[in-house]
Amino acid sequence: MHVDLLAIAAHPDDAELTCGGTLALAVRQGHRAAILDLVAGETGTSGSAALRLREARRAARALGVHARENAGLGDAHLHNTDETRRVVVEWIRRFRPRTVILPFPVGRHPDHRIASELARDACYLAGLKRYDAPLAAHRPHKILYALAYREDPVKPTFVVDISRTFAAKLRAIHCFRSQFDGAASAGEIFPTGQRLYDLIETQSAHYGSLIRARYGEPFYTQETVRIEDVVGLEGPSM
């Protein structure tokens, strides 16, 4: 299945937390979107791999994405090797996305950091015609890094207004009851004394406020973003 937008995440639920609203918005805009989870979450403290896969399928329906797959790599044992790169290259060639969303390459969970590096390398290698992996070569045009919940002094390159799709994002997150019901933190989200669901809304509202919108999701690009119409730029400066 060829898609326009592919989110590559370490665990089931990572994409929902960091870019679920953006995925749902892309679908509403007529784009084909998909999620590739690299691991099944079999070493997680709560739930099981089988349960999390069922939750992931329900969450995918809540977002409206066209496909969700799991690469079957090792949870808490994720490594950037020839073998794992070849696996991810094949998935990229199957989906042939124009744009890929990756985790930010800094984080407290090793799988998040490795997933970012591994997927970025695979995006490049997938475009090599002679690279030893199935299917025709394909290299994504744009790589975005999801910045949600970062405490690093990294300013977003841009923020997506997810005001129209925040409800879908929250519904998708609620699908992962085994991970989030009663939780006060998750992944890169540190506890503040709020319920996790309330904290997600607070954080999304903060990102939205940066672009004068109700809810937002922040992203970073390593390359400078090109603008052709400075007169039409949105968001008042003062």
C-alpha positions as CSV (number, residue, x, y, z in Angstrom):
1,M,0.0,0.0,0.0
2,H,1.5,3.3,-1.0
3,V,0.9,6.2,1.3
4,D,1.6,9.9,1.5
5,L,2.5,10.1,5.2
6,L,4.1,7.4,7.3
7,A,4.7,7.6,11.0
8,I,7.5,5.3,12.2
9,A,7.4,4.7,16.0
10,A,9.1,2.4,18.4
11,H,6.0,1.1,20.3
12,P,2.3,0.9,19.8
13,D,0.9,4.1,21.2
14,D,4.0,6.3,20.5
15,A,2.5,7.7,17.2
16,E,-0.8,8.5,18.9
17,L,1.0,10.4,21.7
18,T,3.3,12.4,19.5
19,C,1.6,12.9,16.1
20,G,-1.9,11.3,16.3
21,G,-3.7,14.6,15.6
22,T,-1.4,15.3,12.5
23,L,-2.1,11.8,11.1
24,A,-5.9,12.2,11.6
25,L,-5.7,15.7,10.0
26,A,-3.8,14.4,7.0
27,V,-6.5,11.8,6.4
28,R,-9.2,14.5,6.6
29,Q,-7.2,16.5,4.0
30,G,-7.4,13.5,1.6
31,H,-3.9,12.0,2.1
32,R,-3.2,8.4,2.7
33,A,-1.5,7.9,6.1
34,A,-0.1,4.9,7.9
35,I,1.8,3.9,11.0
36,L,4.7,1.4,11.3
37,D,5.4,0.3,14.9
38,L,8.8,-1.2,15.2
39,V,8.1,-3.4,18.3
40,A,5.1,-5.0,19.8
41,G,5.7,-3.9,23.4
42,E,6.3,-7.4,24.8
43,T,8.6,-6.2,27.6
44,G,6.3,-3.4,28.8
45,T,5.3,-3.3,32.4
46,S,1.6,-3.4,31.7
47,G,-0.5,-5.4,29.2
48,S,1.0,-7.9,26.7
49,A,2.1,-7.8,23.1
50,A,-1.1,-9.4,22.0
51,L,-3.3,-6.9,23.9
52,R,-1.3,-3.9,22.7
53,L,-1.6,-5.1,19.1
54,R,-5.4,-5.2,19.5
55,E,-5.4,-1.8,21.1
56,A,-3.2,-0.5,18.3
57,R,-5.7,-1.7,15.7
58,R,-8.5,0.1,17.5
59,A,-6.5,3.3,17.8
60,A,-5.7,3.1,14.0
61,R,-9.4,3.1,13.3
62,A,-10.0,6.0,15.6
63,L,-7.4,8.1,13.7
64,G,-8.7,6.9,10.3
65,V,-5.2,5.9,9.0
66,H,-5.2,3.6,6.0
67,A,-2.8,1.0,7.4
68,R,-0.9,0.0,10.5
69,E,1.9,-2.6,10.6
70,N,4.4,-3.9,13.1
71,A,8.0,-4.7,12.1
72,G,8.4,-7.3,14.8
73,L,11.7,-6.1,16.2
74,G,12.7,-6.6,19.8
75,D,11.1,-4.4,22.5
76,A,13.8,-2.9,24.8
77,H,16.3,-4.7,22.5
78,L,16.0,-2.4,19.5
79,H,19.3,-1.9,17.7
80,N,20.5,-0.2,14.5
81,T,22.1,-3.1,12.7
82,D,22.3,-4.4,9.1
83,E,19.5,-6.8,9.9
84,T,17.1,-4.3,11.4
85,R,17.8,-1.7,8.7
86,R,17.0,-4.2,6.1
87,V,13.6,-4.9,7.8
88,V,12.7,-1.2,7.9
89,V,13.9,-0.6,4.4
90,E,11.5,-3.2,3.1
91,W,8.6,-1.5,4.9
92,I,9.5,1.9,3.5
93,R,9.7,0.4,0.1
94,R,6.2,-1.1,0.6
95,F,4.6,2.1,1.8
96,R,6.6,4.5,-0.5
97,P,5.7,7.5,1.6
98,R,6.5,11.1,0.5
99,T,6.8,12.3,4.1
100,V,7.9,10.3,7.2
101,I,7.4,11.3,10.9
102,L,10.1,10.0,13.2
103,P,10.7,10.2,17.0
104,F,13.0,12.9,18.1
105,P,16.5,11.5,18.3
106,V,16.9,12.3,22.0
107,G,14.9,10.6,24.8
108,R,15.0,8.7,28.0
109,H,13.7,5.4,26.5
110,P,16.5,3.7,24.4
111,D,14.0,2.4,21.9
112,H,12.8,5.9,21.1
113,R,16.4,7.1,20.4
114,I,17.3,4.0,18.4
115,A,14.0,4.0,16.4
116,S,14.8,7.6,15.2
117,E,18.3,6.7,14.1
118,L,17.4,3.3,12.6
119,A,14.4,4.7,10.7
120,R,16.4,7.7,9.3
121,D,19.2,5.4,8.1
122,A,16.6,3.1,6.5
123,C,14.9,6.1,4.7
124,Y,18.2,6.8,3.0
125,L,19.2,3.2,2.3
126,A,15.7,2.5,0.9
127,G,16.6,4.8,-2.0
128,L,19.7,2.8,-3.1
129,K,18.8,0.7,-6.1
130,R,21.4,-1.9,-5.3
131,Y,20.7,-2.1,-1.6
132,D,20.0,-5.8,-0.7
133,A,16.3,-5.6,0.2
134,P,13.1,-6.6,-1.6
135,L,11.0,-4.2,-3.7
136,A,11.9,-1.2,-5.8
137,A,14.1,1.6,-4.4
138,H,12.2,4.5,-2.8
139,R,13.5,7.4,-0.7
140,P,11.1,9.6,1.2
141,H,11.1,13.3,0.2
142,K,10.7,14.8,3.7
143,I,11.6,13.6,7.2
144,L,9.9,15.3,10.2
145,Y,10.7,14.8,13.9
146,A,7.9,14.8,16.4
147,L,8.8,17.2,19.3
148,A,5.9,16.6,21.6
149,Y,6.7,16.4,25.3
150,R,10.4,17.3,24.8
151,E,12.1,19.2,27.6
152,D,15.2,20.0,25.5
153,P,15.7,23.6,24.5
154,V,14.6,22.8,20.9
155,K,12.2,25.3,19.3
156,P,9.7,23.7,16.9
157,T,10.3,24.4,13.2
158,F,6.5,24.4,12.9
159,V,3.4,23.4,14.8
160,V,0.4,21.7,13.2
161,D,-3.0,23.0,14.2
162,I,-4.8,19.8,15.3
163,S,-7.8,21.6,16.8
164,R,-10.2,19.8,14.5
165,T,-8.6,16.4,15.2
166,F,-7.7,16.6,18.8
167,A,-10.8,14.6,19.8
168,A,-9.7,11.8,17.4
169,K,-6.2,11.9,18.9
170,L,-7.6,11.5,22.4
171,R,-10.0,8.7,21.4
172,A,-7.0,6.9,19.9
173,I,-4.9,7.3,23.0
174,H,-7.9,6.0,25.1
175,C,-7.7,2.8,23.1
176,F,-4.5,1.9,25.0
177,R,-6.2,1.3,28.3
178,S,-3.7,-1.2,29.4
179,Q,-1.0,1.5,29.2
180,F,-2.7,4.7,30.2
181,D,-5.8,4.1,32.4
182,G,-4.8,5.5,35.8
183,A,-1.3,6.6,34.5
184,A,0.3,9.9,35.3
185,S,3.3,9.5,32.9
186,A,4.3,7.6,29.8
187,G,7.3,7.4,27.6
188,E,8.8,10.9,27.3
189,I,5.8,12.4,29.3
190,F,6.9,13.1,32.8
191,P,4.3,13.3,35.7
192,T,2.9,16.6,36.9
193,G,0.3,15.3,39.3
194,Q,-2.4,15.3,36.6
195,R,-4.0,12.3,35.0
196,L,-2.1,11.4,31.8
197,Y,-5.2,12.2,29.7
198,D,-5.4,15.6,31.2
199,L,-1.7,16.2,30.8
200,I,-1.9,15.4,27.1
201,E,-4.6,18.0,26.7
202,T,-2.6,20.5,28.7
203,Q,0.5,19.9,26.5
204,S,-1.5,20.0,23.3
205,A,-3.1,23.3,24.3
206,H,0.4,24.7,25.0
207,Y,1.7,23.8,21.6
208,G,-1.5,25.2,20.1
209,S,-1.0,28.5,21.9
210,L,2.4,28.9,20.1
211,I,0.5,29.3,16.8
212,R,-2.6,31.0,18.3
213,A,-4.7,27.8,18.0
214,R,-6.5,25.7,20.6
215,Y,-4.4,22.5,20.1
216,G,-1.2,21.8,18.3
217,E,1.6,19.2,17.7
218,P,5.2,20.4,17.3
219,F,7.7,19.2,14.7
220,Y,11.4,19.8,13.9
221,T,13.2,19.5,10.6
222,Q,17.0,19.5,10.2
223,E,16.7,21.5,7.0
224,T,15.3,25.0,6.7
225,V,11.7,25.3,5.7
226,R,11.1,27.0,2.4
227,I,8.4,29.8,2.3
228,E,7.2,31.4,-1.0
229,D,4.6,33.8,0.3
230,V,5.7,35.9,3.2
231,V,2.5,38.0,3.0
232,G,0.3,35.0,3.7
233,L,2.1,33.8,6.8
234,E,-0.3,33.1,9.6
235,G,0.0,33.8,13.4
236,P,0.3,37.4,14.6
237,S,3.7,38.5,15.8
238,M,2.3,41.0,18.3
